Amino acid sequence: MKKFSFVLSFVLMFLVAFANDSEAATSVHTVKKGDTLYKISRQYNITVSTIKSLNGLKSDVIKPNQKLKLTGVKAVAKKTTTSRSNDDVVKEFMVSASAFTANCRGCSGITTTGINLKKNPNLKIIAVDPRVIKLGTKVYVEGYGYAIAGDTGGGIKGNKIDVFMPNHSSALKWGRKTVKIKILN
């Protein structure tokens, strides 16, 4: 009987300790090498601007071993469903849309939010004016699909966006057009 009580006590202590660790894991993220605010925002299903706001960050620069607070944000595992019909449209409006690639002369291929487009050519990223569309926002762009507002650009002011294309010919094919954009919740 003593042995059973000891084992039961040990199991209960383990479960309590594990529950506290998982709760702490959802309220603080320790930055690892290669992390970006964008990656972290996708992992916890929150916006880059929310992470910056919670941590008083003035820029998108983060460093390994830095602790980022996610308190007050319900951490949710990344969606596994491919259906996007449940996304709530917060706002929709028309924009002038051009295209860009990561392979131009003088381009680093790294977005404002730290995404390496040269290493991730299949990502759907748009460049925005953050005064109009906040960085990290999920969007739907007519003719392009679901994307993340993950970059800015010198010529992107007001209701203009740039859609990322994996190569130069795709960007030229896109050209410049007026499209409807939906800001998603």
LINBELFEN-V470320 format. One record per residue. N is the residue number from 1. RES is the residue in three letters. PHI is phi as a letter, one per 30 degrees, with the letter a starting at -180 (NA if undefined). PSI is psi in whole degrees, -180 to 180 (none if undefined). NEAR is the number of other ideal C-beta (glycine too) atoms within 10 Angstrom. Layout:
# LINBELFEN-V470320
N/RES/PHI/PSI/NEAR, N/RES/PHI/PSI/NEAR
This chain:
# LINBELFEN-V470320
1/MET/NA/-40/5, 2/LYS/d/-41/6, 3/LYS/d/-44/7, 4/PHE/d/-44/8, 5/SER/d/-41/9, 6/PHE/d/-47/10, 7/VAL/d/-43/10, 8/LEU/d/-43/10, 9/SER/d/-45/10, 10/PHE/d/-45/10, 11/VAL/d/-44/10, 12/LEU/d/-43/10, 13/MET/d/-41/10, 14/PHE/d/-46/10, 15/LEU/d/-41/10, 16/VAL/d/-45/10, 17/ALA/d/-43/10, 18/PHE/d/-41/10, 19/ALA/d/-42/10, 20/ASN/d/-39/10, 21/ASP/d/-42/9, 22/SER/d/-32/10, 23/GLU/d/-42/10, 24/ALA/d/-35/9, 25/ALA/d/-29/12, 26/THR/d/-13/14, 27/SER/c/-13/13, 28/VAL/b/137/11, 29/HIS/c/129/20, 30/THR/c/121/11, 31/VAL/d/131/17, 32/LYS/c/160/11, 33/LYS/e/131/7, 34/GLY/j/-12/9, 35/ASP/d/146/18, 36/THR/b/162/20, 37/LEU/e/-36/28, 38/TYR/d/-49/25, 39/LYS/e/-44/16, 40/ILE/d/-40/20, 41/SER/d/-38/23, 42/ARG/d/-39/16, 43/GLN/d/-41/15, 44/TYR/c/4/20, 45/ASN/h/46/14, 46/ILE/b/171/18, 47/THR/d/157/20, 48/VAL/e/-42/27, 49/SER/d/-32/17, 50/THR/d/-45/17, 51/ILE/d/-45/23, 52/LYS/d/-42/20, 53/SER/d/-46/10, 54/LEU/d/-27/15, 55/ASN/c/5/16, 56/GLY/i/33/7, 57/LEU/d/133/16, 58/LYS/c/-20/6, 59/SER/b/-179/8, 60/ASP/c/8/17, 61/VAL/d/125/10, 62/ILE/b/159/18, 63/LYS/b/149/8, 64/PRO/e/143/10, 65/ASN/i/-1/8, 66/GLN/d/138/14, 67/LYS/c/124/9, 68/LEU/c/125/19, 69/LYS/d/137/13, 70/LEU/b/17/20, 71/THR/e/139/9, 72/GLY/i/-3/8, 73/VAL/c/127/16, 74/LYS/d/114/9, 75/ALA/d/129/15, 76/VAL/b/138/11, 77/ALA/d/151/8, 78/LYS/e/138/8, 79/LYS/d/137/12, 80/THR/c/-12/5, 81/THR/d/145/7, 82/THR/c/-11/6, 83/SER/d/130/7, 84/ARG/c/13/12, 85/SER/d/-18/5, 86/ASN/d/-4/8, 87/ASP/d/130/15, 88/ASP/d/130/8, 89/VAL/d/118/11, 90/VAL/d/-38/12, 91/LYS/a/149/11, 92/GLU/b/145/13, 93/PHE/a/168/11, 94/MET/d/143/11, 95/VAL/b/158/22, 96/SER/d/122/14, 97/ALA/c/126/23, 98/SER/c/-179/17, 99/ALA/b/156/21, 100/PHE/b/162/22, 101/THR/b/170/20, 102/ALA/c/0/23, 103/ASN/c/32/15, 104/CYS/d/163/10, 105/ARG/d/127/4, 106/GLY/i/-2/4, 107/CYS/d/135/12, 108/SER/d/-25/9, 109/GLY/i/2/15, 110/ILE/c/126/15, 111/THR/d/172/26, 112/THR/e/-34/19, 113/THR/c/6/20, 114/GLY/j/12/19, 115/ILE/d/130/22, 116/ASN/c/102/15, 117/LEU/d/-25/23, 118/LYS/d/-35/14, 119/LYS/d/-17/10, 120/ASN/b/65/14, 121/PRO/d/-11/15, 122/ASN/c/3/7, 123/LEU/d/150/17, 124/LYS/c/102/16, 125/ILE/b/141/22, 126/ILE/b/149/26, 127/ALA/c/138/25, 128/VAL/b/168/28, 129/ASP/d/112/17, 130/PRO/d/-12/17, 131/ARG/d/-21/8, 132/VAL/c/-47/17, 133/ILE/b/119/21, 134/LYS/d/144/15, 135/LEU/d/140/23, 136/GLY/j/-6/23, 137/THR/d/138/21, 138/LYS/d/138/19, 139/VAL/b/164/25, 140/TYR/b/122/18, 141/VAL/c/122/18, 142/GLU/e/127/15, 143/GLY/i/-9/10, 144/TYR/c/-42/19, 145/GLY/j/-162/11, 146/TYR/d/138/14, 147/ALA/a/175/21, 148/ILE/c/137/24, 149/ALA/d/98/29, 150/GLY/b/7/26, 151/ASP/a/166/25, 152/THR/b/171/16, 153/GLY/a/152/17, 154/GLY/e/-35/6, 155/GLY/c/4/10, 156/ILE/c/95/22, 157/LYS/b/139/12, 158/GLY/i/-138/9, 159/ASN/d/54/16, 160/LYS/b/144/17, 161/ILE/b/161/25, 162/ASP/b/130/23, 163/VAL/c/138/22, 164/PHE/d/131/26, 165/MET/b/144/22, 166/PRO/d/-19/16, 167/ASN/b/167/12, 168/HIS/d/-42/13, 169/SER/d/-37/10, 170/SER/d/-40/13, 171/ALA/d/-43/19, 172/LEU/d/-39/11, 173/LYS/d/-39/10, 174/TRP/d/-47/18, 175/GLY/i/-139/9, 176/ARG/b/132/10, 177/LYS/a/161/13, 178/THR/c/125/10, 179/VAL/b/162/15, 180/LYS/d/135/13, 181/ILE/c/140/24, 182/LYS/c/126/17, 183/ILE/d/125/18, 184/LEU/c/152/17, 185/ASN/d/none/10
